[in-house]
Amino acid sequence: MRKTRHRTVEVNGLEIFYREAGGPDLPCVLLLHGFPSSSHTFRHVMAPLAEVSRVVAPDLPGFGFSSAPLVDEFDYTFANLADTMEAFLDQIGVEKFFVYLHDFGAPVGYHLATRRPDRILGLIVQNGNAHEDGLGSQWDVVRDFWAEPSEATRAKLPEWLNFEGTREQYLGGLPERVRDLHPPESWHLDWERMSRPGNIDVQFQLFTDYASHVARFGELARYHRTHRPPCLLFWGRHDPFFDLAEIMGYARTVDRLEMHVFDAGHLLLETHWAECAAAMAAFITGVTRSIP
């Protein structure tokens, strides 16, 4: 089994930390993490996927071990994170790739996909929204804030940018049989990195910009229908943030779709990485063989 390398490269003045495994001659899969995690979330799937692909998992700016400039030093929007990822891919010599879309990684990856559909070999979606279906009533206060950002609407938002909220990303909604499977070091690492000076403001700015991703849902449906990328979908059915109904949004708009629903939560690679790695390897191999 191929070993994972841990590297850092300078991209547009930022230090981008990334994990890489597999040979450069293999089809590439770009693994994009969500909030509040980092490339650490992919640690278990890197080596298995390296048997069939070049696997690249960067820490987005503001996360993990990549640079985390303050909000007045960097424009923390998903479009700008995508700019950074485009420059990163160019720098490490990646042209076409599969892209893994999870949580905040979804808007970044969808910017890459809609800008250059010809670069995308396939989508691997894991608890990443691209339709209204996944945003249930728990998002009502968030929508109020997006519609009218003010101290009053912000005060109604739940407290999540703290240690307890970070842990809840992993354990929220889970039955005890699944909670026991989660190693606590994951949320401790996330919170240690989030605790860097100014990083809470970074995370809140990205949360605010998530409204721009929601506004693009119609465009993303047109992208699915027009370009018909093959799609592998994983979903943790106990996710308290993104509703299970989201999978039906993908079923409506994606033509080439394989779906797997797990007895898991928002960060299902912590508990079901072996099943997901096997499905991803088969998906990547199958799609690659079908390319003329």
C-alpha positions in Angstrom: 0.0 0.0 0.0 1.4 3.4 -1.0 2.5 5.8 1.7 1.1 9.3 2.2 3.4 12.3 1.9 2.9 15.5 3.8 4.0 18.6 2.0 3.7 22.4 2.0 3.7 24.7 -1.1 3.5 28.5 -1.4 0.4 29.6 -3.4 -0.2 33.3 -4.0 1.7 34.1 -0.9 0.0 31.5 1.3 1.5 28.3 2.7 -0.8 25.5 1.6 -0.3 22.2 3.5 -1.4 19.1 1.7 -1.3 15.3 1.9 -0.5 13.3 -1.3 -0.3 9.7 -2.2 -0.2 7.7 -5.4 1.7 8.1 -8.7 1.5 11.1 -11.0 0.5 8.8 -13.9 -2.8 7.9 -12.2 -6.1 9.8 -12.4 -6.2 12.5 -9.7 -8.8 12.9 -7.0 -8.9 16.2 -5.1 -10.3 15.8 -1.6 -11.8 19.0 -0.2 -12.7 19.0 3.5 -15.4 20.9 5.2 -15.9 22.8 8.5 -14.3 22.5 11.0 -11.9 19.9 9.8 -8.9 19.7 7.5 -7.1 17.1 5.3 -6.8 15.1 8.5 -10.4 13.9 7.8 -9.0 11.9 4.8 -6.2 10.2 6.6 -7.7 6.8 6.5 -8.7 6.8 2.8 -5.4 8.2 1.3 -3.5 4.9 1.1 -6.3 2.8 -0.2 -7.2 5.3 -2.9 -3.5 5.6 -3.9 -3.7 2.2 -5.4 -5.9 3.5 -8.2 -5.4 7.3 -8.2 -3.2 10.2 -7.4 -4.8 11.5 -4.2 -4.4 15.2 -3.1 -5.9 16.5 0.1 -5.1 20.2 0.8 -6.0 22.2 3.9 -8.0 25.2 2.7 -6.7 28.6 3.8 -7.8 29.2 7.4 -7.9 25.5 8.2 -5.6 22.9 9.4 -1.9 23.6 8.8 -2.3 26.0 5.9 -1.9 29.8 6.4 -4.7 31.5 8.2 -4.4 35.2 7.6 -6.8 37.5 9.4 -10.1 38.6 7.7 -8.7 42.0 6.8 -5.7 40.4 5.1 -7.5 37.8 3.0 -10.9 37.7 1.2 -12.5 34.6 2.8 -15.1 33.8 0.2 -15.7 30.4 -1.4 -14.9 31.9 -4.8 -11.6 33.1 -3.5 -10.8 29.8 -1.9 -11.5 28.3 -5.3 -9.0 30.7 -6.8 -6.4 29.5 -4.4 -7.2 25.9 -5.2 -6.9 26.5 -8.9 -3.5 28.0 -8.4 -2.6 25.1 -6.1 -3.6 22.5 -8.7 -1.7 24.3 -11.5 1.4 24.4 -9.2 1.4 20.7 -8.5 0.6 19.8 -12.1 -3.0 18.6 -12.0 -5.2 19.2 -15.0 -8.2 16.8 -14.8 -9.5 15.4 -11.6 -12.3 13.8 -9.5 -13.4 16.2 -6.8 -14.6 15.2 -3.3 -17.2 17.7 -2.0 -18.0 17.8 1.7 -19.6 20.7 3.7 -17.6 23.9 3.0 -15.6 22.0 0.5 -18.7 21.7 -1.7 -18.9 25.4 -2.7 -15.2 25.5 -3.3 -15.4 22.4 -5.5 -18.5 23.5 -7.4 -16.7 26.8 -8.3 -13.9 24.7 -9.8 -16.4 22.5 -11.6 -18.6 25.2 -13.1 -15.6 27.4 -14.2 -14.0 24.5 -16.0 -16.4 21.6 -16.5 -13.8 20.0 -18.9 -11.4 19.4 -15.9 -13.9 17.4 -13.9 -13.7 13.6 -14.2 -16.4 13.0 -11.6 -18.0 14.2 -8.4 -17.8 12.4 -5.0 -20.3 14.1 -2.7 -20.4 13.5 1.0 -22.9 15.5 3.1 -22.5 18.5 0.8 -25.5 20.5 -0.3 -26.3 21.6 -3.8 -30.1 21.8 -3.5 -32.7 23.3 -1.1 -33.7 19.8 0.0 -30.9 19.6 2.5 -31.5 22.8 4.3 -34.4 22.1 6.7 -36.0 24.2 9.3 -32.8 24.3 11.4 -31.6 26.8 8.8 -34.5 29.3 9.3 -32.6 31.6 11.7 -29.6 31.4 9.4 -31.6 32.5 6.4 -33.0 35.4 8.5 -29.4 36.4 9.3 -28.4 36.2 5.6 -31.4 38.2 4.5 -30.7 40.9 7.1 -27.3 40.7 8.8 -27.6 42.6 12.1 -26.7 42.3 15.8 -30.3 41.2 16.4 -30.4 38.4 13.8 -26.9 37.3 14.7 -27.9 37.0 18.3 -30.5 34.4 17.3 -27.9 32.1 15.8 -26.8 29.1 17.8 -23.4 29.1 19.5 -21.2 26.8 17.5 -17.8 28.5 17.1 -16.5 27.1 20.3 -15.1 23.8 21.6 -18.6 22.3 22.2 -19.8 23.3 18.8 -16.7 21.8 17.2 -17.3 18.5 18.9 -21.0 18.6 17.9 -20.0 18.6 14.3 -18.8 15.1 14.9 -21.2 13.7 17.4 -24.4 15.7 16.8 -27.5 13.6 16.1 -25.7 10.3 16.6 -27.1 7.3 18.5 -24.7 6.0 21.2 -23.7 3.0 19.0 -22.1 5.4 16.5 -20.9 8.0 19.0 -18.6 5.5 20.5 -16.8 5.0 17.2 -15.5 8.6 17.0 -11.9 9.2 18.2 -11.9 12.5 20.2 -8.5 13.7 18.9 -10.3 14.8 15.6 -12.3 17.6 17.2 -9.5 18.5 19.6 -7.2 19.0 16.6 -9.9 21.1 14.8 -10.4 23.3 17.9 -6.7 23.8 18.4 -6.4 25.2 14.9 -9.6 27.2 15.2 -8.3 28.7 18.4 -5.5 30.6 16.5 -5.9 34.4 16.9 -8.6 35.7 14.6 -9.7 32.4 13.3 -13.2 32.5 14.7 -13.8 35.6 12.6 -12.4 33.7 9.6 -14.9 30.9 10.2 -17.8 33.3 10.7 -17.0 35.1 7.4 -17.1 31.8 5.5 -20.3 30.9 7.2 -21.8 34.2 6.1 -20.6 33.6 2.5 -22.3 30.2 2.4 -25.3 32.3 1.4 -23.6 32.8 -1.9 -23.4 29.1 -2.4 -27.1 28.6 -1.7 -27.9 31.4 -4.2 -26.1 29.2 -6.9 -28.2 26.1 -6.4 -30.1 26.8 -9.7 -26.8 27.2 -11.5 -25.5 23.9 -10.0 -28.6 22.0 -11.1 -28.0 23.3 -14.7 -24.4 22.2 -14.4 -25.5 18.7 -13.4 -28.0 18.4 -16.2 -25.8 20.0 -18.9 -22.5 18.4 -18.3 -23.7 15.1 -16.7 -20.7 14.4 -14.5 -20.7 10.9 -13.0 -21.4 11.2 -9.3 -20.8 9.0 -6.2 -22.9 10.1 -3.2 -22.2 9.3 0.4 -24.6 10.5 3.2 -24.6 10.1 6.9 -28.3 9.8 7.8 -27.9 11.2 11.3 -26.4 14.5 10.1 -28.2 17.2 12.1 -27.1 20.0 9.8 -27.8 18.7 6.3 -31.0 16.8 5.9 -31.1 13.3 4.3 -33.7 14.7 1.8 -30.8 16.3 0.0 -30.0 13.0 -1.7 -33.3 13.3 -3.6 -32.1 16.6 -4.9 -29.2 14.9 -6.4 -31.4 12.1 -7.7 -33.5 14.7 -9.6 -30.6 16.6 -11.2 -27.8 14.1 -11.6 -28.1 11.5 -14.4 -25.2 9.2 -13.6 -25.6 8.7 -9.8 -24.5 6.0 -7.3 -25.8 6.6 -3.7 -24.7 5.1 -0.4 -26.4 6.1 2.9 -24.6 5.1 6.1 -25.5 4.8 9.8 -23.3 7.8 10.4 -23.2 11.6 11.0 -21.8 14.7 9.4 -18.2 13.5 9.3 -18.8 9.9 8.3 -15.2 9.1 7.2 -14.4 9.0 10.9 -16.6 5.9 11.2 -17.1 4.5 7.7 -13.9 5.2 5.9 -13.3 1.6 4.8 -16.6 1.3 3.1 -16.2 4.7 1.4 -12.6 4.1 0.3 -13.7 0.8 -1.4 -16.6 2.5 -3.1 -14.4 5.5 -4.2 -11.7 3.2 -5.6 -14.3 1.2 -7.6 -16.0 4.5 -8.9 -12.7 6.0 -10.0 -11.6 2.9 -11.7 -15.0 2.4 -13.5 -15.2 6.0 -14.7 -11.6 6.0 -15.8 -12.1 2.9 -17.9 -15.1 4.4 -19.6 -13.2 7.4 -20.8 -12.3 7.0 -24.5 
